[in-house]
Amino acid sequence: MVAALFASLWSRVTGYAVAVATVAAILFAAYRKGGKDAAARTAEQRLNQLNKARKVEHEVDRRSDDDVHRDLSKWLRD
């Protein structure tokens, strides 16, 4: 009788443990996917910023020194 009660209890505990482990695995997978998505998004934003900075730098390099100085003097306080 005690053995049957113990076997029944063990069966329930094992079932719950499997369910908890499954939920934990799903949550962990979702967490990892979110981290990878965030990293990819950050890398894309950084690449866009670098491209924009490169375009501005090339634009400034193509202009004469006097033109650049004149435009920058509009931003400076006297």
mmJSON file of the N, C-alpha and C atoms, coordinates in Angstrom:
{"data_MODEL":{"atom_site":{
"group_PDB":["ATOM","ATOM","ATOM","ATOM","ATOM","ATOM","ATOM","ATOM","ATOM","ATOM","ATOM","ATOM","ATOM","ATOM","ATOM","ATOM","ATOM","ATOM","ATOM","ATOM","ATOM","ATOM","ATOM","ATOM","ATOM","ATOM","ATOM","ATOM","ATOM","ATOM","ATOM","ATOM","ATOM","ATOM","ATOM","ATOM","ATOM","ATOM","ATOM","ATOM","ATOM","ATOM","ATOM","ATOM","ATOM","ATOM","ATOM","ATOM","ATOM","ATOM","ATOM","ATOM","ATOM","ATOM","ATOM","ATOM","ATOM","ATOM","ATOM","ATOM","ATOM","ATOM","ATOM","ATOM","ATOM","ATOM","ATOM","ATOM","ATOM","ATOM","ATOM","ATOM","ATOM","ATOM","ATOM","ATOM","ATOM","ATOM","ATOM","ATOM","ATOM","ATOM","ATOM","ATOM","ATOM","ATOM","ATOM","ATOM","ATOM","ATOM","ATOM","ATOM","ATOM","ATOM","ATOM","ATOM","ATOM","ATOM","ATOM","ATOM","ATOM","ATOM","ATOM","ATOM","ATOM","ATOM","ATOM","ATOM","ATOM","ATOM","ATOM","ATOM","ATOM","ATOM","ATOM","ATOM","ATOM","ATOM","ATOM","ATOM","ATOM","ATOM","ATOM","ATOM","ATOM","ATOM","ATOM","ATOM","ATOM","ATOM","ATOM","ATOM","ATOM","ATOM","ATOM","ATOM","ATOM","ATOM","ATOM","ATOM","ATOM","ATOM","ATOM","ATOM","ATOM","ATOM","ATOM","ATOM","ATOM","ATOM","ATOM","ATOM","ATOM","ATOM","ATOM","ATOM","ATOM","ATOM","ATOM","ATOM","ATOM","ATOM","ATOM","ATOM","ATOM","ATOM","ATOM","ATOM","ATOM","ATOM","ATOM","ATOM","ATOM","ATOM","ATOM","ATOM","ATOM","ATOM","ATOM","ATOM","ATOM","ATOM","ATOM","ATOM","ATOM","ATOM","ATOM","ATOM","ATOM","ATOM","ATOM","ATOM","ATOM","ATOM","ATOM","ATOM","ATOM","ATOM","ATOM","ATOM","ATOM","ATOM","ATOM","ATOM","ATOM","ATOM","ATOM","ATOM","ATOM","ATOM","ATOM","ATOM","ATOM","ATOM","ATOM","ATOM","ATOM","ATOM","ATOM","ATOM","ATOM","ATOM","ATOM","ATOM","ATOM","ATOM","ATOM","ATOM","ATOM","ATOM","ATOM","ATOM","ATOM","ATOM"],
"id":[1,2,3,4,5,6,7,8,9,10,11,12,13,14,15,16,17,18,19,20,21,22,23,24,25,26,27,28,29,30,31,32,33,34,35,36,37,38,39,40,41,42,43,44,45,46,47,48,49,50,51,52,53,54,55,56,57,58,59,60,61,62,63,64,65,66,67,68,69,70,71,72,73,74,75,76,77,78,79,80,81,82,83,84,85,86,87,88,89,90,91,92,93,94,95,96,97,98,99,100,101,102,103,104,105,106,107,108,109,110,111,112,113,114,115,116,117,118,119,120,121,122,123,124,125,126,127,128,129,130,131,132,133,134,135,136,137,138,139,140,141,142,143,144,145,146,147,148,149,150,151,152,153,154,155,156,157,158,159,160,161,162,163,164,165,166,167,168,169,170,171,172,173,174,175,176,177,178,179,180,181,182,183,184,185,186,187,188,189,190,191,192,193,194,195,196,197,198,199,200,201,202,203,204,205,206,207,208,209,210,211,212,213,214,215,216,217,218,219,220,221,222,223,224,225,226,227,228,229,230,231,232,233,234],
"type_symbol":["N","C","C","N","C","C","N","C","C","N","C","C","N","C","C","N","C","C","N","C","C","N","C","C","N","C","C","N","C","C","N","C","C","N","C","C","N","C","C","N","C","C","N","C","C","N","C","C","N","C","C","N","C","C","N","C","C","N","C","C","N","C","C","N","C","C","N","C","C","N","C","C","N","C","C","N","C","C","N","C","C","N","C","C","N","C","C","N","C","C","N","C","C","N","C","C","N","C","C","N","C","C","N","C","C","N","C","C","N","C","C","N","C","C","N","C","C","N","C","C","N","C","C","N","C","C","N","C","C","N","C","C","N","C","C","N","C","C","N","C","C","N","C","C","N","C","C","N","C","C","N","C","C","N","C","C","N","C","C","N","C","C","N","C","C","N","C","C","N","C","C","N","C","C","N","C","C","N","C","C","N","C","C","N","C","C","N","C","C","N","C","C","N","C","C","N","C","C","N","C","C","N","C","C","N","C","C","N","C","C","N","C","C","N","C","C","N","C","C","N","C","C","N","C","C","N","C","C","N","C","C","N","C","C"],
"label_atom_id":["N","CA","C","N","CA","C","N","CA","C","N","CA","C","N","CA","C","N","CA","C","N","CA","C","N","CA","C","N","CA","C","N","CA","C","N","CA","C","N","CA","C","N","CA","C","N","CA","C","N","CA","C","N","CA","C","N","CA","C","N","CA","C","N","CA","C","N","CA","C","N","CA","C","N","CA","C","N","CA","C","N","CA","C","N","CA","C","N","CA","C","N","CA","C","N","CA","C","N","CA","C","N","CA","C","N","CA","C","N","CA","C","N","CA","C","N","CA","C","N","CA","C","N","CA","C","N","CA","C","N","CA","C","N","CA","C","N","CA","C","N","CA","C","N","CA","C","N","CA","C","N","CA","C","N","CA","C","N","CA","C","N","CA","C","N","CA","C","N","CA","C","N","CA","C","N","CA","C","N","CA","C","N","CA","C","N","CA","C","N","CA","C","N","CA","C","N","CA","C","N","CA","C","N","CA","C","N","CA","C","N","CA","C","N","CA","C","N","CA","C","N","CA","C","N","CA","C","N","CA","C","N","CA","C","N","CA","C","N","CA","C","N","CA","C","N","CA","C","N","CA","C","N","CA","C","N","CA","C","N","CA","C","N","CA","C","N","CA","C","N","CA","C"],
"label_alt_id":[null,null,null,null,null,null,null,null,null,null,null,null,null,null,null,null,null,null,null,null,null,null,null,null,null,null,null,null,null,null,null,null,null,null,null,null,null,null,null,null,null,null,null,null,null,null,null,null,null,null,null,null,null,null,null,null,null,null,null,null,null,null,null,null,null,null,null,null,null,null,null,null,null,null,null,null,null,null,null,null,null,null,null,null,null,null,null,null,null,null,null,null,null,null,null,null,null,null,null,null,null,null,null,null,null,null,null,null,null,null,null,null,null,null,null,null,null,null,null,null,null,null,null,null,null,null,null,null,null,null,null,null,null,null,null,null,null,null,null,null,null,null,null,null,null,null,null,null,null,null,null,null,null,null,null,null,null,null,null,null,null,null,null,null,null,null,null,null,null,null,null,null,null,null,null,null,null,null,null,null,null,null,null,null,null,null,null,null,null,null,null,null,null,null,null,null,null,null,null,null,null,null,null,null,null,null,null,null,null,null,null,null,null,null,null,null,null,null,null,null,null,null,null,null,null,null,null,null,null,null,null,null,null,null],
"label_comp_id":["MET","MET","MET","VAL","VAL","VAL","ALA","ALA","ALA","ALA","ALA","ALA","LEU","LEU","LEU","PHE","PHE","PHE","ALA","ALA","ALA","SER","SER","SER","LEU","LEU","LEU","TRP","TRP","TRP","SER","SER","SER","ARG","ARG","ARG","VAL","VAL","VAL","THR","THR","THR","GLY","GLY","GLY","TYR","TYR","TYR","ALA","ALA","ALA","VAL","VAL","VAL","ALA","ALA","ALA","VAL","VAL","VAL","ALA","ALA","ALA","THR","THR","THR","VAL","VAL","VAL","ALA","ALA","ALA","ALA","ALA","ALA","ILE","ILE","ILE","LEU","LEU","LEU","PHE","PHE","PHE","ALA","ALA","ALA","ALA","ALA","ALA","TYR","TYR","TYR","ARG","ARG","ARG","LYS","LYS","LYS","GLY","GLY","GLY","GLY","GLY","GLY","LYS","LYS","LYS","ASP","ASP","ASP","ALA","ALA","ALA","ALA","ALA","ALA","ALA","ALA","ALA","ARG","ARG","ARG","THR","THR","THR","ALA","ALA","ALA","GLU","GLU","GLU","GLN","GLN","GLN","ARG","ARG","ARG","LEU","LEU","LEU","ASN","ASN","ASN","GLN","GLN","GLN","LEU","LEU","LEU","ASN","ASN","ASN","LYS","LYS","LYS","ALA","ALA","ALA","ARG","ARG","ARG","LYS","LYS","LYS","VAL","VAL","VAL","GLU","GLU","GLU","HIS","HIS","HIS","GLU","GLU","GLU","VAL","VAL","VAL","ASP","ASP","ASP","ARG","ARG","ARG","ARG","ARG","ARG","SER","SER","SER","ASP","ASP","ASP","ASP","ASP","ASP","ASP","ASP","ASP","VAL","VAL","VAL","HIS","HIS","HIS","ARG","ARG","ARG","ASP","ASP","ASP","LEU","LEU","LEU","SER","SER","SER","LYS","LYS","LYS","TRP","TRP","TRP","LEU","LEU","LEU","ARG","ARG","ARG","ASP","ASP","ASP"],
"label_asym_id":["A","A","A","A","A","A","A","A","A","A","A","A","A","A","A","A","A","A","A","A","A","A","A","A","A","A","A","A","A","A","A","A","A","A","A","A","A","A","A","A","A","A","A","A","A","A","A","A","A","A","A","A","A","A","A","A","A","A","A","A","A","A","A","A","A","A","A","A","A","A","A","A","A","A","A","A","A","A","A","A","A","A","A","A","A","A","A","A","A","A","A","A","A","A","A","A","A","A","A","A","A","A","A","A","A","A","A","A","A","A","A","A","A","A","A","A","A","A","A","A","A","A","A","A","A","A","A","A","A","A","A","A","A","A","A","A","A","A","A","A","A","A","A","A","A","A","A","A","A","A","A","A","A","A","A","A","A","A","A","A","A","A","A","A","A","A","A","A","A","A","A","A","A","A","A","A","A","A","A","A","A","A","A","A","A","A","A","A","A","A","A","A","A","A","A","A","A","A","A","A","A","A","A","A","A","A","A","A","A","A","A","A","A","A","A","A","A","A","A","A","A","A","A","A","A","A","A","A","A","A","A","A","A","A"],
"label_entity_id":["1","1","1","1","1","1","1","1","1","1","1","1","1","1","1","1","1","1","1","1","1","1","1","1","1","1","1","1","1","1","1","1","1","1","1","1","1","1","1","1","1","1","1","1","1","1","1","1","1","1","1","1","1","1","1","1","1","1","1","1","1","1","1","1","1","1","1","1","1","1","1","1","1","1","1","1","1","1","1","1","1","1","1","1","1","1","1","1","1","1","1","1","1","1","1","1","1","1","1","1","1","1","1","1","1","1","1","1","1","1","1","1","1","1","1","1","1","1","1","1","1","1","1","1","1","1","1","1","1","1","1","1","1","1","1","1","1","1","1","1","1","1","1","1","1","1","1","1","1","1","1","1","1","1","1","1","1","1","1","1","1","1","1","1","1","1","1","1","1","1","1","1","1","1","1","1","1","1","1","1","1","1","1","1","1","1","1","1","1","1","1","1","1","1","1","1","1","1","1","1","1","1","1","1","1","1","1","1","1","1","1","1","1","1","1","1","1","1","1","1","1","1","1","1","1","1","1","1","1","1","1","1","1","1"],
"label_seq_id":[1,1,1,2,2,2,3,3,3,4,4,4,5,5,5,6,6,6,7,7,7,8,8,8,9,9,9,10,10,10,11,11,11,12,12,12,13,13,13,14,14,14,15,15,15,16,16,16,17,17,17,18,18,18,19,19,19,20,20,20,21,21,21,22,22,22,23,23,23,24,24,24,25,25,25,26,26,26,27,27,27,28,28,28,29,29,29,30,30,30,31,31,31,32,32,32,33,33,33,34,34,34,35,35,35,36,36,36,37,37,37,38,38,38,39,39,39,40,40,40,41,41,41,42,42,42,43,43,43,44,44,44,45,45,45,46,46,46,47,47,47,48,48,48,49,49,49,50,50,50,51,51,51,52,52,52,53,53,53,54,54,54,55,55,55,56,56,56,57,57,57,58,58,58,59,59,59,60,60,60,61,61,61,62,62,62,63,63,63,64,64,64,65,65,65,66,66,66,67,67,67,68,68,68,69,69,69,70,70,70,71,71,71,72,72,72,73,73,73,74,74,74,75,75,75,76,76,76,77,77,77,78,78,78],
"pdbx_PDB_ins_code":[null,null,null,null,null,null,null,null,null,null,null,null,null,null,null,null,null,null,null,null,null,null,null,null,null,null,null,null,null,null,null,null,null,null,null,null,null,null,null,null,null,null,null,null,null,null,null,null,null,null,null,null,null,null,null,null,null,null,null,null,null,null,null,null,null,null,null,null,null,null,null,null,null,null,null,null,null,null,null,null,null,null,null,null,null,null,null,null,null,null,null,null,null,null,null,null,null,null,null,null,null,null,null,null,null,null,null,null,null,null,null,null,null,null,null,null,null,null,null,null,null,null,null,null,null,null,null,null,null,null,null,null,null,null,null,null,null,null,null,null,null,null,null,null,null,null,null,null,null,null,null,null,null,null,null,null,null,null,null,null,null,null,null,null,null,null,null,null,null,null,null,null,null,null,null,null,null,null,null,null,null,null,null,null,null,null,null,null,null,null,null,null,null,null,null,null,null,null,null,null,null,null,null,null,null,null,null,null,null,null,null,null,null,null,null,null,null,null,null,null,null,null,null,null,null,null,null,null,null,null,null,null,null,null],
"Cartn_x":[0.818,0.0,0.868,1.893,2.79,3.557,3.919,4.649,3.774,2.516,1.597,1.394,1.282,1.135,2.393,3.554,4.813,4.964,4.581,4.664,3.733,2.562,1.602,2.137,2.659,3.233,4.428,5.287,6.46,6.052,5.006,4.502,4.033,3.327,2.859,4.025,4.965,6.12,6.906,7.09,7.811,7.074,5.774,4.965,5.081,4.999,5.136,6.542,7.543,8.923,9.149,8.577,8.71,8.015,6.841,6.112,6.894,7.455,8.235,9.497,10.142,11.343,11.0,9.869,9.442,9.187,8.476,8.21,9.514,10.421,11.711,12.496,12.467,13.183,12.577,11.259,10.594,10.945,10.911,11.26,12.713,13.604,15.023,15.234,14.557,14.683,14.168,13.055,12.516,13.47,14.068,15.031,16.239,16.754,17.914,17.579,16.395,15.99,15.853,15.298,15.173,16.529,17.473,18.827,19.504,19.314,19.907,19.251,17.928,17.228,17.703,17.877,18.343,19.764,20.603,21.975,21.987,21.15,21.085,20.567,19.565,19.006,20.051,20.814,21.858,22.958,23.331,24.36,23.88,22.615,22.064,22.032,21.641,21.623,23.043,24.003,25.394,25.913,25.563,25.97,25.354,24.087,23.437,24.1,24.466,25.145,26.512,27.232,28.549,28.428,27.43,27.23,26.868,26.024,25.632,26.854,27.656,28.856,29.831,29.958,30.862,30.38,29.07,28.525,28.773,28.581,28.815,30.291,31.147,32.584,33.005,32.473,32.804,32.269,31.098,30.527,31.4,31.861,32.721,34.064,34.594,35.874,35.794,34.652,34.5,34.404,34.035,33.851,35.177,35.23,36.452,36.505,37.697,37.874,37.058,36.982,36.212,34.724,34.189,32.779,32.48,33.352,33.164,33.248,34.235,34.402,33.182,32.674,31.511,30.284,30.064,28.922,29.091,30.293,30.511,30.421,30.755,30.685,29.237,28.288,26.869,26.48,27.182,26.857,27.603,28.612,29.426,28.894,28.993,28.615,29.807,29.529,30.606,30.951],
"Cartn_y":[-1.188,0.0,1.259,1.281,2.423,2.535,1.402,1.407,1.96,1.616,2.115,3.616,4.093,5.519,6.278,5.701,6.327,6.364,5.287,5.218,6.248,6.418,7.399,8.819,9.068,10.386,10.666,9.681,9.836,10.119,9.488,9.69,11.133,11.655,13.046,14.029,13.806,14.705,14.703,13.548,13.444,14.183,14.051,14.754,16.259,16.741,18.181,18.674,17.874,18.259,18.368,17.46,17.519,18.771,19.087,20.279,21.55,21.635,22.8,22.924,21.812,21.843,22.292,21.877,22.29,23.786,24.296,25.736,26.525,26.034,26.711,26.713,25.62,25.554,26.521,26.622,27.557,28.996,29.335,30.691,31.021,30.069,30.282,30.504,29.726,29.883,31.252,31.693,33.009,34.118,33.962,34.939,35.041,33.895,33.887,34.515,34.214,34.779,36.293,36.769,38.209,38.884,38.251,38.802,38.876,37.843,37.848,38.91,39.051,40.075,41.47,41.693,43.005,43.278,42.272,42.441,42.756,42.086,42.347,43.752,44.168,45.515,46.571,46.351,47.285,47.362,46.216,46.201,46.947,46.776,47.474,48.982,49.408,50.841,51.409,50.688,51.146,51.271,50.302,50.355,51.561,51.833,53.007,54.302,54.381,55.567,55.75,54.657,54.744,55.188,54.67,55.075,56.547,57.012,58.424,59.311,58.919,59.699,59.713,58.586,58.514,59.439,59.479,60.361,61.829,62.185,63.571,63.917,62.991,63.239,63.434,62.615,62.77,64.084,64.474,65.752,66.92,66.87,67.935,67.939,66.748,66.67,67.246,67.152,67.657,69.179,69.792,71.239,71.94,73.192,73.958,74.347,74.708,75.095,76.342,77.273,78.502,78.207,77.304,76.951,76.274,75.371,74.678,75.674,76.565,77.559,78.478,78.889,79.774,79.064,77.819,77.102,76.833,76.513,76.246,77.526,78.649,79.896,80.254,79.742,79.972,79.27,78.217,77.442,77.915,78.735,79.176,80.484,80.608,81.866,82.803,84.068,85.069,85.427],
"Cartn_z":[0.0,0.0,0.0,0.805,0.86,-0.456,-1.001,-2.26,-3.38,-3.399,-4.428,-4.265,-3.029,-2.756,-3.185,-2.871,-3.259,-4.786,-5.462,-6.918,-7.549,-7.008,-7.519,-7.324,-6.144,-5.855,-6.757,-6.957,-7.818,-9.266,-9.718,-11.079,-11.261,-10.268,-10.338,-10.328,-9.443,-9.334,-10.643,-11.223,-12.486,-13.595,-13.645,-14.647,-14.502,-13.269,-13.034,-13.371,-13.044,-13.336,-14.841,-15.6,-17.053,-17.59,-17.055,-17.498,-17.17,-15.982,-15.571,-16.435,-16.714,-17.55,-18.969,-19.484,-20.826,-20.878,-19.885,-19.826,-19.697,-18.876,-18.706,-20.015,-20.748,-22.028,-23.038,-23.072,-23.988,-23.633,-22.354,-21.929,-22.244,-22.041,-22.336,-23.831,-24.664,-26.115,-26.549,-25.966,-26.307,-25.861,-24.701,-24.198,-25.125,-25.562,-26.453,-27.806,-28.327,-29.606,-29.491,-28.401,-28.182,-28.104,-27.455,-27.369,-28.733,-29.54,-30.879,-31.754,-31.632,-32.41,-32.018,-30.725,-30.26,-30.751,-30.74,-31.216,-32.713,-33.461,-34.907,-35.18,-34.409,-34.565,-34.224,-33.172,-32.772,-33.837,-34.381,-35.426,-36.669,-37.014,-38.182,-37.952,-36.756,-36.443,-36.494,-35.97,-35.981,-37.417,-38.258,-39.656,-40.36,-40.08,-40.671,-40.212,-38.94,-38.429,-39.088,-39.255,-39.895,-41.353,-42.056,-43.447,-43.551,-42.64,-42.642,-42.352,-41.376,-41.043,-42.214,-42.903,-44.05,-45.17,-45.409,-46.445,-46.109,-44.85,-44.43,-44.572,-44.179,-44.276,-45.734,-46.627,-48.047,-48.598,-48.14,-48.591,-48.145,-46.922,-46.402,-47.132,-47.424,-48.129,-49.539,-50.18,-51.545,-51.593,-50.49,-50.469,-50.188,-50.567,-50.307,-48.83,-48.38,-46.979,-46.638,-47.561,-47.307,-47.154,-47.972,-47.856,-46.521,-46.134,-44.853,-43.703,-43.752,-42.693,-42.611,-43.753,-43.777,-43.166,-43.522,-42.963,-41.474,-41.048,-39.618,-38.789,-39.369,-38.598,-38.273,-39.011,-38.686,-37.384,-37.033,-35.85,-34.608,-34.774,-33.649,-33.09,-31.796,-31.156,-31.152,-31.226,-31.184,-29.773],
"occupancy":[1.0,1.0,1.0,1.0,1.0,1.0,1.0,1.0,1.0,1.0,1.0,1.0,1.0,1.0,1.0,1.0,1.0,1.0,1.0,1.0,1.0,1.0,1.0,1.0,1.0,1.0,1.0,1.0,1.0,1.0,1.0,1.0,1.0,1.0,1.0,1.0,1.0,1.0,1.0,1.0,1.0,1.0,1.0,1.0,1.0,1.0,1.0,1.0,1.0,1.0,1.0,1.0,1.0,1.0,1.0,1.0,1.0,1.0,1.0,1.0,1.0,1.0,1.0,1.0,1.0,1.0,1.0,1.0,1.0,1.0,1.0,1.0,1.0,1.0,1.0,1.0,1.0,1.0,1.0,1.0,1.0,1.0,1.0,1.0,1.0,1.0,1.0,1.0,1.0,1.0,1.0,1.0,1.0,1.0,1.0,1.0,1.0,1.0,1.0,1.0,1.0,1.0,1.0,1.0,1.0,1.0,1.0,1.0,1.0,1.0,1.0,1.0,1.0,1.0,1.0,1.0,1.0,1.0,1.0,1.0,1.0,1.0,1.0,1.0,1.0,1.0,1.0,1.0,1.0,1.0,1.0,1.0,1.0,1.0,1.0,1.0,1.0,1.0,1.0,1.0,1.0,1.0,1.0,1.0,1.0,1.0,1.0,1.0,1.0,1.0,1.0,1.0,1.0,1.0,1.0,1.0,1.0,1.0,1.0,1.0,1.0,1.0,1.0,1.0,1.0,1.0,1.0,1.0,1.0,1.0,1.0,1.0,1.0,1.0,1.0,1.0,1.0,1.0,1.0,1.0,1.0,1.0,1.0,1.0,1.0,1.0,1.0,1.0,1.0,1.0,1.0,1.0,1.0,1.0,1.0,1.0,1.0,1.0,1.0,1.0,1.0,1.0,1.0,1.0,1.0,1.0,1.0,1.0,1.0,1.0,1.0,1.0,1.0,1.0,1.0,1.0,1.0,1.0,1.0,1.0,1.0,1.0,1.0,1.0,1.0,1.0,1.0,1.0,1.0,1.0,1.0,1.0,1.0,1.0],
"B_iso_or_equiv":[0.0,0.0,0.0,0.0,0.0,0.0,0.0,0.0,0.0,0.0,0.0,0.0,0.0,0.0,0.0,0.0,0.0,0.0,0.0,0.0,0.0,0.0,0.0,0.0,0.0,0.0,0.0,0.0,0.0,0.0,0.0,0.0,0.0,0.0,0.0,0.0,0.0,0.0,0.0,0.0,0.0,0.0,0.0,0.0,0.0,0.0,0.0,0.0,0.0,0.0,0.0,0.0,0.0,0.0,0.0,0.0,0.0,0.0,0.0,0.0,0.0,0.0,0.0,0.0,0.0,0.0,0.0,0.0,0.0,0.0,0.0,0.0,0.0,0.0,0.0,0.0,0.0,0.0,0.0,0.0,0.0,0.0,0.0,0.0,0.0,0.0,0.0,0.0,0.0,0.0,0.0,0.0,0.0,0.0,0.0,0.0,0.0,0.0,0.0,0.0,0.0,0.0,0.0,0.0,0.0,0.0,0.0,0.0,0.0,0.0,0.0,0.0,0.0,0.0,0.0,0.0,0.0,0.0,0.0,0.0,0.0,0.0,0.0,0.0,0.0,0.0,0.0,0.0,0.0,0.0,0.0,0.0,0.0,0.0,0.0,0.0,0.0,0.0,0.0,0.0,0.0,0.0,0.0,0.0,0.0,0.0,0.0,0.0,0.0,0.0,0.0,0.0,0.0,0.0,0.0,0.0,0.0,0.0,0.0,0.0,0.0,0.0,0.0,0.0,0.0,0.0,0.0,0.0,0.0,0.0,0.0,0.0,0.0,0.0,0.0,0.0,0.0,0.0,0.0,0.0,0.0,0.0,0.0,0.0,0.0,0.0,0.0,0.0,0.0,0.0,0.0,0.0,0.0,0.0,0.0,0.0,0.0,0.0,0.0,0.0,0.0,0.0,0.0,0.0,0.0,0.0,0.0,0.0,0.0,0.0,0.0,0.0,0.0,0.0,0.0,0.0,0.0,0.0,0.0,0.0,0.0,0.0,0.0,0.0,0.0,0.0,0.0,0.0,0.0,0.0,0.0,0.0,0.0,0.0],
"pdbx_formal_charge":[null,null,null,null,null,null,null,null,null,null,null,null,null,null,null,null,null,null,null,null,null,null,null,null,null,null,null,null,null,null,null,null,null,null,null,null,null,null,null,null,null,null,null,null,null,null,null,null,null,null,null,null,null,null,null,null,null,null,null,null,null,null,null,null,null,null,null,null,null,null,null,null,null,null,null,null,null,null,null,null,null,null,null,null,null,null,null,null,null,null,null,null,null,null,null,null,null,null,null,null,null,null,null,null,null,null,null,null,null,null,null,null,null,null,null,null,null,null,null,null,null,null,null,null,null,null,null,null,null,null,null,null,null,null,null,null,null,null,null,null,null,null,null,null,null,null,null,null,null,null,null,null,null,null,null,null,null,null,null,null,null,null,null,null,null,null,null,null,null,null,null,null,null,null,null,null,null,null,null,null,null,null,null,null,null,null,null,null,null,null,null,null,null,null,null,null,null,null,null,null,null,null,null,null,null,null,null,null,null,null,null,null,null,null,null,null,null,null,null,null,null,null,null,null,null,null,null,null,null,null,null,null,null,null],
"auth_seq_id":[1,1,1,2,2,2,3,3,3,4,4,4,5,5,5,6,6,6,7,7,7,8,8,8,9,9,9,10,10,10,11,11,11,12,12,12,13,13,13,14,14,14,15,15,15,16,16,16,17,17,17,18,18,18,19,19,19,20,20,20,21,21,21,22,22,22,23,23,23,24,24,24,25,25,25,26,26,26,27,27,27,28,28,28,29,29,29,30,30,30,31,31,31,32,32,32,33,33,33,34,34,34,35,35,35,36,36,36,37,37,37,38,38,38,39,39,39,40,40,40,41,41,41,42,42,42,43,43,43,44,44,44,45,45,45,46,46,46,47,47,47,48,48,48,49,49,49,50,50,50,51,51,51,52,52,52,53,53,53,54,54,54,55,55,55,56,56,56,57,57,57,58,58,58,59,59,59,60,60,60,61,61,61,62,62,62,63,63,63,64,64,64,65,65,65,66,66,66,67,67,67,68,68,68,69,69,69,70,70,70,71,71,71,72,72,72,73,73,73,74,74,74,75,75,75,76,76,76,77,77,77,78,78,78],
"auth_comp_id":["MET","MET","MET","VAL","VAL","VAL","ALA","ALA","ALA","ALA","ALA","ALA","LEU","LEU","LEU","PHE","PHE","PHE","ALA","ALA","ALA","SER","SER","SER","LEU","LEU","LEU","TRP","TRP","TRP","SER","SER","SER","ARG","ARG","ARG","VAL","VAL","VAL","THR","THR","THR","GLY","GLY","GLY","TYR","TYR","TYR","ALA","ALA","ALA","VAL","VAL","VAL","ALA","ALA","ALA","VAL","VAL","VAL","ALA","ALA","ALA","THR","THR","THR","VAL","VAL","VAL","ALA","ALA","ALA","ALA","ALA","ALA","ILE","ILE","ILE","LEU","LEU","LEU","PHE","PHE","PHE","ALA","ALA","ALA","ALA","ALA","ALA","TYR","TYR","TYR","ARG","ARG","ARG","LYS","LYS","LYS","GLY","GLY","GLY","GLY","GLY","GLY","LYS","LYS","LYS","ASP","ASP","ASP","ALA","ALA","ALA","ALA","ALA","ALA","ALA","ALA","ALA","ARG","ARG","ARG","THR","THR","THR","ALA","ALA","ALA","GLU","GLU","GLU","GLN","GLN","GLN","ARG","ARG","ARG","LEU","LEU","LEU","ASN","ASN","ASN","GLN","GLN","GLN","LEU","LEU","LEU","ASN","ASN","ASN","LYS","LYS","LYS","ALA","ALA","ALA","ARG","ARG","ARG","LYS","LYS","LYS","VAL","VAL","VAL","GLU","GLU","GLU","HIS","HIS","HIS","GLU","GLU","GLU","VAL","VAL","VAL","ASP","ASP","ASP","ARG","ARG","ARG","ARG","ARG","ARG","SER","SER","SER","ASP","ASP","ASP","ASP","ASP","ASP","ASP","ASP","ASP","VAL","VAL","VAL","HIS","HIS","HIS","ARG","ARG","ARG","ASP","ASP","ASP","LEU","LEU","LEU","SER","SER","SER","LYS","LYS","LYS","TRP","TRP","TRP","LEU","LEU","LEU","ARG","ARG","ARG","ASP","ASP","ASP"],
"auth_asym_id":["A","A","A","A","A","A","A","A","A","A","A","A","A","A","A","A","A","A","A","A","A","A","A","A","A","A","A","A","A","A","A","A","A","A","A","A","A","A","A","A","A","A","A","A","A","A","A","A","A","A","A","A","A","A","A","A","A","A","A","A","A","A","A","A","A","A","A","A","A","A","A","A","A","A","A","A","A","A","A","A","A","A","A","A","A","A","A","A","A","A","A","A","A","A","A","A","A","A","A","A","A","A","A","A","A","A","A","A","A","A","A","A","A","A","A","A","A","A","A","A","A","A","A","A","A","A","A","A","A","A","A","A","A","A","A","A","A","A","A","A","A","A","A","A","A","A","A","A","A","A","A","A","A","A","A","A","A","A","A","A","A","A","A","A","A","A","A","A","A","A","A","A","A","A","A","A","A","A","A","A","A","A","A","A","A","A","A","A","A","A","A","A","A","A","A","A","A","A","A","A","A","A","A","A","A","A","A","A","A","A","A","A","A","A","A","A","A","A","A","A","A","A","A","A","A","A","A","A","A","A","A","A","A","A"],
"auth_atom_id":["N","CA","C","N","CA","C","N","CA","C","N","CA","C","N","CA","C","N","CA","C","N","CA","C","N","CA","C","N","CA","C","N","CA","C","N","CA","C","N","CA","C","N","CA","C","N","CA","C","N","CA","C","N","CA","C","N","CA","C","N","CA","C","N","CA","C","N","CA","C","N","CA","C","N","CA","C","N","CA","C","N","CA","C","N","CA","C","N","CA","C","N","CA","C","N","CA","C","N","CA","C","N","CA","C","N","CA","C","N","CA","C","N","CA","C","N","CA","C","N","CA","C","N","CA","C","N","CA","C","N","CA","C","N","CA","C","N","CA","C","N","CA","C","N","CA","C","N","CA","C","N","CA","C","N","CA","C","N","CA","C","N","CA","C","N","CA","C","N","CA","C","N","CA","C","N","CA","C","N","CA","C","N","CA","C","N","CA","C","N","CA","C","N","CA","C","N","CA","C","N","CA","C","N","CA","C","N","CA","C","N","CA","C","N","CA","C","N","CA","C","N","CA","C","N","CA","C","N","CA","C","N","CA","C","N","CA","C","N","CA","C","N","CA","C","N","CA","C","N","CA","C","N","CA","C","N","CA","C","N","CA","C","N","CA","C","N","CA","C","N","CA","C"],
"pdbx_PDB_model_num":[1,1,1,1,1,1,1,1,1,1,1,1,1,1,1,1,1,1,1,1,1,1,1,1,1,1,1,1,1,1,1,1,1,1,1,1,1,1,1,1,1,1,1,1,1,1,1,1,1,1,1,1,1,1,1,1,1,1,1,1,1,1,1,1,1,1,1,1,1,1,1,1,1,1,1,1,1,1,1,1,1,1,1,1,1,1,1,1,1,1,1,1,1,1,1,1,1,1,1,1,1,1,1,1,1,1,1,1,1,1,1,1,1,1,1,1,1,1,1,1,1,1,1,1,1,1,1,1,1,1,1,1,1,1,1,1,1,1,1,1,1,1,1,1,1,1,1,1,1,1,1,1,1,1,1,1,1,1,1,1,1,1,1,1,1,1,1,1,1,1,1,1,1,1,1,1,1,1,1,1,1,1,1,1,1,1,1,1,1,1,1,1,1,1,1,1,1,1,1,1,1,1,1,1,1,1,1,1,1,1,1,1,1,1,1,1,1,1,1,1,1,1,1,1,1,1,1,1,1,1,1,1,1,1]
}}}
